[in-house]
Amino acid sequence: MSRPRVRLVVTADDFGYCPRRDEGIVEAFLAGAVTSVSLLVNGAATESAAELARRSGPPWRLVAARPRRLFPWQDGIPGGGGGRRRGFASGAGGARGPTKLLPGAARQGPHARGRPPARARTPRPAPPAGVCQVFAEALQAYGVRFTRLPLERGVGGCTWLEAPARAFACAVERDARAAVGPFSRHGLRWTDAFVGLSTCGRHMSAHRVSGALARVLEGTLAGHTLTAELMAHPGYPSVPPTGGCGEGPDAFSCSWERLHELRVLTAPTLRTRLAQDGVQLCALDDLDSKRPGEEVPCEATLEPFLESSLL
Protein backbone atom coordinates (compact mmCIF):
# COMPACT_ATOMS: atom_id res chain seq x y z
CA MET A 1 0.00 0.00 0.00
CA SER A 2 1.34 3.42 -0.91
CA ARG A 3 2.24 5.81 1.89
CA PRO A 4 1.63 9.55 2.21
CA ARG A 5 4.40 11.85 1.08
CA VAL A 6 6.47 13.11 3.98
CA ARG A 7 8.68 16.17 4.37
CA LEU A 8 11.09 15.35 7.18
CA VAL A 9 13.18 17.68 9.33
CA VAL A 10 16.13 15.88 10.94
CA THR A 11 17.18 17.85 14.02
CA ALA A 12 20.52 17.27 15.75
CA ASP A 13 20.20 18.28 19.40
CA ASP A 14 22.89 19.55 21.79
CA PHE A 15 25.05 21.66 19.48
CA GLY A 16 27.47 23.50 21.75
CA TYR A 17 27.64 20.70 24.34
CA CYS A 18 31.31 19.89 23.66
CA PRO A 19 33.74 20.11 20.70
CA ARG A 20 33.52 16.38 19.94
CA ARG A 21 29.73 16.36 19.80
CA ASP A 22 29.84 19.52 17.69
CA GLU A 23 32.33 17.98 15.26
CA GLY A 24 29.99 15.08 14.63
CA ILE A 25 26.96 17.33 14.19
CA VAL A 26 28.81 19.43 11.61
CA GLU A 27 29.86 16.25 9.82
CA ALA A 28 26.24 15.09 9.66
CA PHE A 29 25.06 18.50 8.48
CA LEU A 30 27.64 18.72 5.71
CA ALA A 31 26.71 15.18 4.62
CA GLY A 32 23.10 16.30 4.21
CA ALA A 33 21.93 13.90 6.91
CA VAL A 34 20.91 16.65 9.38
CA THR A 35 18.79 19.60 8.26
CA SER A 36 18.45 21.58 11.49
CA VAL A 37 20.34 21.98 14.74
CA SER A 38 19.36 22.97 18.28
CA LEU A 39 21.92 25.06 20.13
CA LEU A 40 22.63 24.87 23.86
CA VAL A 41 23.23 28.53 24.63
CA ASN A 42 24.94 27.75 27.93
CA GLY A 43 26.82 24.71 26.70
CA ALA A 44 30.54 24.50 27.39
CA ALA A 45 31.32 24.84 23.67
CA THR A 46 28.61 27.25 22.52
CA GLU A 47 30.99 29.96 21.29
CA SER A 48 33.26 27.51 19.46
CA ALA A 49 30.17 25.83 17.98
CA ALA A 50 29.00 29.14 16.54
CA GLU A 51 32.44 29.73 15.04
CA LEU A 52 32.49 26.18 13.68
CA ALA A 53 29.15 26.81 11.99
CA ARG A 54 30.48 30.01 10.43
CA ARG A 55 33.59 28.27 9.09
CA SER A 56 31.76 25.25 7.70
CA GLY A 57 30.47 27.13 4.68
CA PRO A 58 26.78 26.49 3.97
CA PRO A 59 24.06 28.45 5.73
CA TRP A 60 23.12 26.88 9.04
CA ARG A 61 19.60 26.36 10.30
CA LEU A 62 19.83 26.91 14.05
CA VAL A 63 16.23 26.18 14.90
CA ALA A 64 16.42 26.56 18.66
CA ALA A 65 18.51 27.95 21.43
CA ARG A 66 17.97 26.45 24.84
CA PRO A 67 19.67 27.13 28.17
CA ARG A 68 19.27 24.71 31.06
CA ARG A 69 17.94 24.76 34.60
CA LEU A 70 15.74 27.80 34.31
CA PHE A 71 13.67 26.97 37.38
CA PRO A 72 14.46 26.04 41.00
CA TRP A 73 12.50 22.80 40.69
CA GLN A 74 14.95 21.64 38.01
CA ASP A 75 17.81 21.17 40.46
CA GLY A 76 19.15 17.66 40.18
CA ILE A 77 17.49 16.99 36.82
CA PRO A 78 19.91 16.25 33.96
CA GLY A 79 19.00 17.99 30.76
CA GLY A 80 17.84 21.44 29.93
CA GLY A 81 15.89 23.82 28.15
CA GLY A 82 15.08 27.13 26.57
CA GLY A 83 15.80 30.01 24.36
CA ARG A 84 14.55 31.11 21.00
CA ARG A 85 15.85 31.77 17.53
CA ARG A 86 14.02 32.71 14.36
CA GLY A 87 10.61 32.06 15.86
CA PHE A 88 11.15 28.40 16.68
CA ALA A 89 11.19 26.61 20.01
CA SER A 90 12.34 23.04 20.31
CA GLY A 91 10.29 21.19 22.86
CA ALA A 92 6.83 20.70 24.28
CA GLY A 93 5.48 20.83 27.74
CA GLY A 94 3.14 19.30 30.21
CA ALA A 95 2.90 19.33 33.95
CA ARG A 96 4.70 16.15 34.87
CA GLY A 97 8.40 16.68 34.27
CA PRO A 98 11.00 18.08 31.89
CA THR A 99 11.45 18.48 28.13
CA LYS A 100 13.28 20.89 25.89
CA LEU A 101 11.71 24.36 25.78
CA LEU A 102 12.10 28.15 25.99
CA PRO A 103 12.17 30.58 28.93
CA GLY A 104 9.01 29.95 30.90
CA ALA A 105 9.03 26.39 29.60
CA ALA A 106 7.16 23.68 31.41
CA ARG A 107 9.36 20.69 30.94
CA GLN A 108 13.09 20.84 30.89
CA GLY A 109 15.50 17.97 31.36
CA PRO A 110 15.86 14.37 30.26
CA HIS A 111 12.84 14.50 27.97
CA ALA A 112 14.77 17.05 25.97
CA ARG A 113 17.41 14.47 25.34
CA GLY A 114 15.05 11.69 24.29
CA ARG A 115 16.18 9.24 26.95
CA PRO A 116 15.24 8.11 30.45
CA PRO A 117 16.66 10.03 33.43
CA ALA A 118 20.08 8.92 34.59
CA ARG A 119 18.45 7.51 37.76
CA ALA A 120 15.29 5.97 36.39
CA ARG A 121 13.93 5.08 39.83
CA THR A 122 14.47 8.51 41.38
CA PRO A 123 11.21 10.52 41.36
CA ARG A 124 11.43 13.64 39.21
CA PRO A 125 10.50 16.94 40.86
CA ALA A 126 7.17 18.15 39.53
CA PRO A 127 7.00 21.61 37.92
CA PRO A 128 4.42 24.10 39.14
CA ALA A 129 0.81 23.54 38.08
CA GLY A 130 -0.16 25.33 34.90
CA VAL A 131 3.42 25.85 33.77
CA CYS A 132 2.56 24.56 30.30
CA GLN A 133 0.05 27.38 29.95
CA VAL A 134 2.70 29.85 31.15
CA PHE A 135 5.13 28.45 28.61
CA ALA A 136 2.64 28.86 25.77
CA GLU A 137 2.03 32.45 26.84
CA ALA A 138 5.78 33.11 26.92
CA LEU A 139 6.24 31.72 23.41
CA GLN A 140 3.46 33.92 22.13
CA ALA A 141 4.88 36.98 23.89
CA TYR A 142 8.32 36.38 22.38
CA GLY A 143 6.92 35.88 18.89
CA VAL A 144 7.79 32.19 18.75
CA ARG A 145 5.69 30.43 16.12
CA PHE A 146 7.01 26.88 16.03
CA THR A 147 7.68 24.32 18.73
CA ARG A 148 8.56 20.67 18.97
CA LEU A 149 5.72 18.49 20.18
CA PRO A 150 7.32 15.11 21.05
CA LEU A 151 4.14 13.14 20.58
CA GLU A 152 5.30 9.85 19.05
CA ARG A 153 2.22 7.74 18.52
CA GLY A 154 2.41 4.10 19.48
CA VAL A 155 5.65 4.33 21.38
CA GLY A 156 4.21 2.10 24.10
CA GLY A 157 4.18 -0.77 21.63
CA CYS A 158 7.89 -0.49 20.83
CA THR A 159 8.94 -3.69 22.57
CA TRP A 160 12.61 -3.32 21.62
CA LEU A 161 12.86 -0.49 24.17
CA GLU A 162 13.92 -1.52 27.65
CA ALA A 163 11.08 -1.23 30.18
CA PRO A 164 12.36 1.99 31.85
CA ALA A 165 12.99 3.61 28.47
CA ARG A 166 9.55 2.62 27.21
CA ALA A 167 7.85 3.94 30.35
CA PHE A 168 9.80 7.17 30.01
CA ALA A 169 8.84 7.54 26.33
CA CYS A 170 5.16 6.95 27.18
CA ALA A 171 5.36 9.67 29.84
CA VAL A 172 6.81 12.08 27.28
CA GLU A 173 4.00 11.20 24.85
CA ARG A 174 1.32 11.78 27.48
CA ASP A 175 2.83 15.08 28.52
CA ALA A 176 3.11 16.23 24.92
CA ARG A 177 -0.55 15.37 24.33
CA ALA A 178 -1.50 17.50 27.34
CA ALA A 179 0.33 20.44 25.75
CA VAL A 180 -1.75 20.42 22.57
CA GLY A 181 -4.57 22.53 23.98
CA PRO A 182 -2.47 25.39 25.39
CA PHE A 183 -0.20 25.40 22.37
CA SER A 184 -3.12 25.53 19.93
CA ARG A 185 -4.89 28.27 21.85
CA HIS A 186 -1.77 30.43 21.64
CA GLY A 187 -1.31 29.96 17.91
CA LEU A 188 1.76 27.69 18.06
CA ARG A 189 2.56 25.31 15.25
CA TRP A 190 4.39 21.99 15.05
CA THR A 191 4.97 19.22 12.56
CA ASP A 192 2.22 16.69 11.85
CA ALA A 193 4.32 13.86 13.26
CA PHE A 194 7.32 13.35 15.53
CA VAL A 195 9.72 10.42 15.89
CA GLY A 196 12.89 9.97 17.90
CA LEU A 197 11.91 8.43 21.24
CA SER A 198 11.77 4.93 19.78
CA THR A 199 14.90 5.41 17.65
CA CYS A 200 17.25 6.97 20.18
CA GLY A 201 20.82 5.76 20.58
CA ARG A 202 21.40 2.05 20.00
CA HIS A 203 17.86 1.71 18.68
CA MET A 204 18.46 3.94 15.67
CA SER A 205 18.65 2.20 12.29
CA ALA A 206 17.30 2.75 8.80
CA HIS A 207 14.69 0.10 9.48
CA ARG A 208 13.59 1.60 12.78
CA VAL A 209 13.35 5.18 11.46
CA SER A 210 11.31 4.00 8.48
CA GLY A 211 9.12 1.91 10.75
CA ALA A 212 8.60 4.75 13.21
CA LEU A 213 7.45 7.05 10.42
CA ALA A 214 5.10 4.37 9.10
CA ARG A 215 3.64 3.86 12.57
CA VAL A 216 2.99 7.52 13.34
CA LEU A 217 1.52 8.16 9.89
CA GLU A 218 -0.72 5.09 9.85
CA GLY A 219 -4.22 5.90 8.70
CA THR A 220 -3.18 8.89 6.61
CA LEU A 221 -4.49 8.80 3.07
CA ALA A 222 -1.98 8.13 0.31
CA GLY A 223 -1.20 11.18 -1.78
CA HIS A 224 -1.32 13.59 1.15
CA THR A 225 1.86 15.47 2.06
CA LEU A 226 2.63 15.58 5.77
CA THR A 227 5.42 17.07 7.85
CA ALA A 228 7.50 15.24 10.44
CA GLU A 229 10.52 15.76 12.68
CA LEU A 230 13.17 13.19 13.57
CA MET A 231 14.96 14.01 16.83
CA ALA A 232 18.59 12.83 16.90
CA HIS A 233 21.61 13.18 19.18
CA PRO A 234 24.61 12.43 16.94
CA GLY A 235 28.25 13.23 17.49
CA TYR A 236 31.57 11.91 18.68
CA PRO A 237 31.27 10.92 22.34
CA SER A 238 32.28 13.49 24.93
CA VAL A 239 35.47 12.84 26.88
CA PRO A 240 35.46 14.14 30.49
CA PRO A 241 36.05 16.70 31.78
CA THR A 242 35.33 18.66 28.59
CA GLY A 243 31.74 19.51 27.83
CA GLY A 244 28.38 19.80 29.49
CA CYS A 245 26.57 22.82 30.90
CA GLY A 246 28.67 23.61 33.91
CA GLU A 247 28.89 20.16 35.45
CA GLY A 248 30.96 18.24 32.89
CA PRO A 249 29.57 15.83 30.28
CA ASP A 250 26.93 13.32 31.32
CA ALA A 251 26.86 9.60 30.57
CA PHE A 252 24.43 10.14 27.69
CA SER A 253 26.87 12.39 25.84
CA CYS A 254 29.86 10.16 26.63
CA SER A 255 28.10 7.05 25.32
CA TRP A 256 29.12 5.17 22.17
CA GLU A 257 25.48 5.56 21.13
CA ARG A 258 26.16 9.14 20.01
CA LEU A 259 28.64 7.78 17.45
CA HIS A 260 26.16 5.07 16.46
CA GLU A 261 23.54 7.70 15.65
CA LEU A 262 26.09 9.66 13.63
CA ARG A 263 26.99 6.58 11.61
CA VAL A 264 23.36 5.66 10.93
CA LEU A 265 22.44 9.19 9.88
CA THR A 266 25.37 9.60 7.49
CA ALA A 267 25.27 6.11 5.96
CA PRO A 268 23.62 5.92 2.51
CA THR A 269 21.30 3.16 3.76
CA LEU A 270 19.05 5.54 5.67
CA ARG A 271 18.67 8.09 2.91
CA THR A 272 18.04 5.35 0.36
CA ARG A 273 15.33 3.87 2.57
CA LEU A 274 13.71 7.25 3.16
CA ALA A 275 13.69 8.00 -0.56
CA GLN A 276 12.05 4.65 -1.23
CA ASP A 277 9.39 5.56 1.33
CA GLY A 278 8.70 8.88 -0.38
CA VAL A 279 10.34 10.94 2.38
CA GLN A 280 11.98 14.24 1.43
CA LEU A 281 14.51 15.81 3.79
CA CYS A 282 14.07 19.52 4.33
CA ALA A 283 14.67 22.31 6.86
CA LEU A 284 12.05 23.69 9.19
CA ASP A 285 11.76 26.90 7.21
CA ASP A 286 10.68 24.85 4.20
CA LEU A 287 7.74 23.26 5.98
CA ASP A 288 4.12 24.15 5.90
CA SER A 289 3.74 23.08 9.52
CA LYS A 290 0.68 22.23 11.53
CA ARG A 291 -1.89 24.99 11.74
CA PRO A 292 -3.39 26.10 15.06
CA GLY A 293 -6.68 24.40 15.82
CA GLU A 294 -6.00 21.19 13.93
CA GLU A 295 -6.67 18.07 15.94
CA VAL A 296 -4.01 15.64 16.99
CA PRO A 297 -4.42 12.40 14.98
CA CYS A 298 -6.20 9.68 16.91
CA GLU A 299 -4.15 6.82 18.27
CA ALA A 300 -3.31 4.30 15.56
CA THR A 301 -3.52 0.54 15.70
CA LEU A 302 -0.05 -0.57 16.68
CA GLU A 303 2.03 -2.80 14.49
CA PRO A 304 5.40 -2.85 16.26
CA PHE A 305 8.46 -3.23 14.09
CA LEU A 306 10.45 -5.95 15.81
CA GLU A 307 13.08 -6.86 13.24
CA SER A 308 16.80 -6.47 13.86
CA SER A 309 18.12 -2.94 14.24
CA LEU A 310 21.07 -3.71 11.97
CA LEU A 311 21.41 -1.44 8.96
C-alpha positions in Angstrom: 0.0 0.0 0.0 1.3 3.4 -0.9 2.2 5.8 1.9 1.6 9.5 2.2 4.4 11.9 1.1 6.5 13.1 4.0 8.7 16.2 4.4 11.1 15.3 7.2 13.2 17.7 9.3 16.1 15.9 10.9 17.2 17.8 14.0 20.5 17.3 15.8 20.2 18.3 19.4 22.9 19.6 21.8 25.0 21.7 19.5 27.5 23.5 21.7 27.6 20.7 24.3 31.3 19.9 23.7 33.7 20.1 20.7 33.5 16.4 19.9 29.7 16.4 19.8 29.8 19.5 17.7 32.3 18.0 15.3 30.0 15.1 14.6 27.0 17.3 14.2 28.8 19.4 11.6 29.9 16.2 9.8 26.2 15.1 9.7 25.1 18.5 8.5 27.6 18.7 5.7 26.7 15.2 4.6 23.1 16.3 4.2 21.9 13.9 6.9 20.9 16.6 9.4 18.8 19.6 8.3 18.4 21.6 11.5 20.3 22.0 14.7 19.4 23.0 18.3 21.9 25.1 20.1 22.6 24.9 23.9 23.2 28.5 24.6 24.9 27.8 27.9 26.8 24.7 26.7 30.5 24.5 27.4 31.3 24.8 23.7 28.6 27.3 22.5 31.0 30.0 21.3 33.3 27.5 19.5 30.2 25.8 18.0 29.0 29.1 16.5 32.4 29.7 15.0 32.5 26.2 13.7 29.2 26.8 12.0 30.5 30.0 10.4 33.6 28.3 9.1 31.8 25.2 7.7 30.5 27.1 4.7 26.8 26.5 4.0 24.1 28.5 5.7 23.1 26.9 9.0 19.6 26.4 10.3 19.8 26.9 14.1 16.2 26.2 14.9 16.4 26.6 18.7 18.5 28.0 21.4 18.0 26.4 24.8 19.7 27.1 28.2 19.3 24.7 31.1 17.9 24.8 34.6 15.7 27.8 34.3 13.7 27.0 37.4 14.5 26.0 41.0 12.5 22.8 40.7 15.0 21.6 38.0 17.8 21.2 40.5 19.2 17.7 40.2 17.5 17.0 36.8 19.9 16.2 34.0 19.0 18.0 30.8 17.8 21.4 29.9 15.9 23.8 28.2 15.1 27.1 26.6 15.8 30.0 24.4 14.5 31.1 21.0 15.8 31.8 17.5 14.0 32.7 14.4 10.6 32.1 15.9 11.1 28.4 16.7 11.2 26.6 20.0 12.3 23.0 20.3 10.3 21.2 22.9 6.8 20.7 24.3 5.5 20.8 27.7 3.1 19.3 30.2 2.9 19.3 34.0 4.7 16.1 34.9 8.4 16.7 34.3 11.0 18.1 31.9 11.4 18.5 28.1 13.3 20.9 25.9 11.7 24.4 25.8 12.1 28.2 26.0 12.2 30.6 28.9 9.0 29.9 30.9 9.0 26.4 29.6 7.2 23.7 31.4 9.4 20.7 30.9 13.1 20.8 30.9 15.5 18.0 31.4 15.9 14.4 30.3 12.8 14.5 28.0 14.8 17.0 26.0 17.4 14.5 25.3 15.1 11.7 24.3 16.2 9.2 27.0 15.2 8.1 30.5 16.7 10.0 33.4 20.1 8.9 34.6 18.5 7.5 37.8 15.3 6.0 36.4 13.9 5.1 39.8 14.5 8.5 41.4 11.2 10.5 41.4 11.4 13.6 39.2 10.5 16.9 40.9 7.2 18.2 39.5 7.0 21.6 37.9 4.4 24.1 39.1 0.8 23.5 38.1 -0.2 25.3 34.9 3.4 25.9 33.8 2.6 24.6 30.3 0.1 27.4 29.9 2.7 29.8 31.2 5.1 28.4 28.6 2.6 28.9 25.8 2.0 32.5 26.8 5.8 33.1 26.9 6.2 31.7 23.4 3.5 33.9 22.1 4.9 37.0 23.9 8.3 36.4 22.4 6.9 35.9 18.9 7.8 32.2 18.7 5.7 30.4 16.1 7.0 26.9 16.0 7.7 24.3 18.7 8.6 20.7 19.0 5.7 18.5 20.2 7.3 15.1 21.1 4.1 13.1 20.6 5.3 9.9 19.1 2.2 7.7 18.5 2.4 4.1 19.5 5.7 4.3 21.4 4.2 2.1 24.1 4.2 -0.8 21.6 7.9 -0.5 20.8 8.9 -3.7 22.6 12.6 -3.3 21.6 12.9 -0.5 24.2 13.9 -1.5 27.6 11.1 -1.2 30.2 12.4 2.0 31.9 13.0 3.6 28.5 9.5 2.6 27.2 7.9 3.9 30.3 9.8 7.2 30.0 8.8 7.5 26.3 5.2 7.0 27.2 5.4 9.7 29.8 6.8 12.1 27.3 4.0 11.2 24.9 1.3 11.8 27.5 2.8 15.1 28.5 3.1 16.2 24.9 -0.6 15.4 24.3 -1.5 17.5 27.3 0.3 20.4 25.8 -1.7 20.4 22.6 -4.6 22.5 24.0 -2.5 25.4 25.4 -0.2 25.4 22.4 -3.1 25.5 19.9 -4.9 28.3 21.9 -1.8 30.4 21.6 -1.3 30.0 17.9 1.8 27.7 18.1 2.6 25.3 15.3 4.4 22.0 15.0 5.0 19.2 12.6 2.2 16.7 11.9 4.3 13.9 13.3 7.3 13.3 15.5 9.7 10.4 15.9 12.9 10.0 17.9 11.9 8.4 21.2 11.8 4.9 19.8 14.9 5.4 17.6 17.2 7.0 20.2 20.8 5.8 20.6 21.4 2.1 20.0 17.9 1.7 18.7 18.5 3.9 15.7 18.6 2.2 12.3 17.3 2.8 8.8 14.7 0.1 9.5 13.6 1.6 12.8 13.4 5.2 11.5 11.3 4.0 8.5 9.1 1.9 10.8 8.6 4.8 13.2 7.4 7.1 10.4 5.1 4.4 9.1 3.6 3.9 12.6 3.0 7.5 13.3 1.5 8.2 9.9 -0.7 5.1 9.9 -4.2 5.9 8.7 -3.2 8.9 6.6 -4.5 8.8 3.1 -2.0 8.1 0.3 -1.2 11.2 -1.8 -1.3 13.6 1.1 1.9 15.5 2.1 2.6 15.6 5.8 5.4 17.1 7.9 7.5 15.2 10.4 10.5 15.8 12.7 13.2 13.2 13.6 15.0 14.0 16.8 18.6 12.8 16.9 21.6 13.2 19.2 24.6 12.4 16.9 28.3 13.2 17.5 31.6 11.9 18.7 31.3 10.9 22.3 32.3 13.5 24.9 35.5 12.8 26.9 35.5 14.1 30.5 36.0 16.7 31.8 35.3 18.7 28.6 31.7 19.5 27.8 28.4 19.8 29.5 26.6 22.8 30.9 28.7 23.6 33.9 28.9 20.2 35.4 31.0 18.2 32.9 29.6 15.8 30.3 26.9 13.3 31.3 26.9 9.6 30.6 24.4 10.1 27.7 26.9 12.4 25.8 29.9 10.2 26.6 28.1 7.0 25.3 29.1 5.2 22.2 25.5 5.6 21.1 26.2 9.1 20.0 28.6 7.8 17.5 26.2 5.1 16.5 23.5 7.7 15.7 26.1 9.7 13.6 27.0 6.6 11.6 23.4 5.7 10.9 22.4 9.2 9.9 25.4 9.6 7.5 25.3 6.1 6.0 23.6 5.9 2.5 21.3 3.2 3.8 19.0 5.5 5.7 18.7 8.1 2.9 18.0 5.4 0.4 15.3 3.9 2.6 13.7 7.2 3.2 13.7 8.0 -0.6 12.0 4.6 -1.2 9.4 5.6 1.3 8.7 8.9 -0.4 10.3 10.9 2.4 12.0 14.2 1.4 14.5 15.8 3.8 14.1 19.5 4.3 14.7 22.3 6.9 12.1 23.7 9.2 11.8 26.9 7.2 10.7 24.9 4.2 7.7 23.3 6.0 4.1 24.2 5.9 3.7 23.1 9.5 0.7 22.2 11.5 -1.9 25.0 11.7 -3.4 26.1 15.1 -6.7 24.4 15.8 -6.0 21.2 13.9 -6.7 18.1 15.9 -4.0 15.6 17.0 -4.4 12.4 15.0 -6.2 9.7 16.9 -4.1 6.8 18.3 -3.3 4.3 15.6 -3.5 0.5 15.7 0.0 -0.6 16.7 2.0 -2.8 14.5 5.4 -2.9 16.3 8.5 -3.2 14.1 10.5 -6.0 15.8 13.1 -6.9 13.2 16.8 -6.5 13.9 18.1 -2.9 14.2 21.1 -3.7 12.0 21.4 -1.4 9.0 
